[in-house]
Amino acid sequence: MNKIVAVCVGLLICAGICFAKMRAVSAGPFQLGRTLAPLSTVPVKTAEISAFMPGKNMLFVVGDAKVMEVVDLNNPGLPKKIAEAPIPGNASSVTVHGDLVAVSMLEDEEWKDGLVQVMRYADSLEVLGQYRVCSQPDMIKFTPDGRNLLVACEGSPSEDLSEDPEGGVAVLSVEKSDAGLWRNAGLTVARFGHLDTNALKSLGVRAPGTQGFLKSLEPEYITVSDDSRWAWVSLQENNAIARLDVIAKKVTDVFPLGFVDHSRKGFALDAVDNGQIEIKNYPLRGLRQPDGIAAFSAGGRHFVLTANEGAPVNDYDVWSDEVKLPVLAEQGRLDKNVFTDALLLELRDLSVSGLERCDTGRERTSSGKCPYAYTFGSRSMSIFDGETGELVWDSGEILERVLAKIAPEYFNWNSKKGKPKMDKRSSDNGAEPENVTVGEVGMRRYAFVGLERTSGIAVFDITEPVSPKMVDYYLDPLDRGPEGVLFIPADQSPLADQALLVVGYEYSKTLTIYTVK
């Protein structure tokens, strides 16, 4: 009997130890500062992109489904989903102006021309107009004056590459901001064929794929100036931003975004998935390749913020620009004095680009060998001059340093999996800054950056665009995969005189509202 008791006690002790190990990882939340404070969370089906209608205090939420969810935000502390409106396509984005709601939708075969549906919301949704725009519509955005509706159309190829339409920016227009006019809006699709493509390539605009430069240009995300005159569109895979003259409905410029030099002080990274936090310098150049972008004006200048996620191109296993360093070494493309056997072993799992070369073209070195390699994404936020495309500021290694400091157990974890295995994404884009938005609170201007894989929201004070400061980072591991980041200014907020931030978490299917101070 005593032996049985002893065995049972032993089993209980072992179970306790195992349970303690399971509980060793803190559940959070974790926070750097005090700018953000979580107010409420509501579960939703879509949880990607949301738009707010101040006059009705309603949120409209979409995300890769044939439905738009409506959330009542009259009481932001207790949001309530009140409707699911069916729509005739897989929603990719939503935007609001006045009492108008517009949704962009993909066809089931995504390379085909997609739809935009414009609706008016009173107590229910009334469809005003439906338009077939261009291939694979992604981001949709009303201009602030309500006269134009801009749609970024990626134009990705079909799976067999038999169809590969050109990307473009669709502009739906009305003469004045009048809901009734949206029953018959005019449509123009701004393309890129009039630009000097050779000049753009020589400046550093990437041309991935096998279908030619124009078909490689894939608009992804849109931001618009406050005066409704200019729009900027991210071309993620091309590592560039296009500038659109909204009045002329014409692309005027394409700005290459360059790279972050990870060999420089202040721009280190953890590039090795080994279960440890090791942020250090490497002979690597991080292609910015932003997904979400945002614009603001200060001192008479337009600025564009970029969330530098990174995006290799993999056209259904037919062509890819993604490769490993040992392969480049075997091809004789790397400088052996820099990429020693030890370094190649250390970075063997790191994904790098095979498109940029040092043996041909403008990047050719004197030896024809590369003393650096290019990675996808720079793990940072950048600020660019909206008129010239010149770099103003980059956050460098700040995000990884802060993650390592306040939540080391979740450093570069893969929140898509939902398991806190730290360092799992270090050899593959790290935290992945996914989206960014801008908002003013009092006399300060902030940038809010959603980190897709690590999750959480980073907050930068960008009141001085040339010298921003990171002031907050909030991570609750229960909210995973921030996609849409929406700022509601205090003068439009349903919570009196209190600015709000609404974040759609794609992986956890949660919509979380924060107060901002």
Secondary structure, 3 states (H helix, E strand, C coil): CHHHHHHHHHHHHHHHHHHHHHCCCCCCCEECCCCEEEEEEEECCCCCEEEEECCCCEEEEECCCCEEEEEECCCCCCCEEEEEEECCCEEEEEEEECCEEEEEEECCCCCCEEEEEEEEECCCEEEEEEEEEEECEEEEEECCCCCEEEEEECCCCCCCCCCCCCCEEEEEECCCCCHHHHHCCEEEEECCCCCCHHHHHHHCCCCCCCCCHHHHCCCCEEEECCCCCEEEEEECCCCEEEEEECCCCEEEEEEECCEEECCCCCCCECCCCCCCCCCECCCEEEECCCCCEEEEEECCEEEEEEECCCCCCECCCCCECEEEHHHHHHCCCECCCCCCHHHHHHCCCCEEECCCCCCCHHHCCCCCCECCEEEECCCCEEEEECCCCCEEEECCCHHHHHHHHHCHHHCCCCCCCCCCCCCCCCCCCCCCEEEEEEEEECCEEEEEEEECCCCCEEEEECCCCCCCEEEEEEECCCCCCEEEEEEECHHHCCCCCCCEEEEEECCCCEEEEEEEC
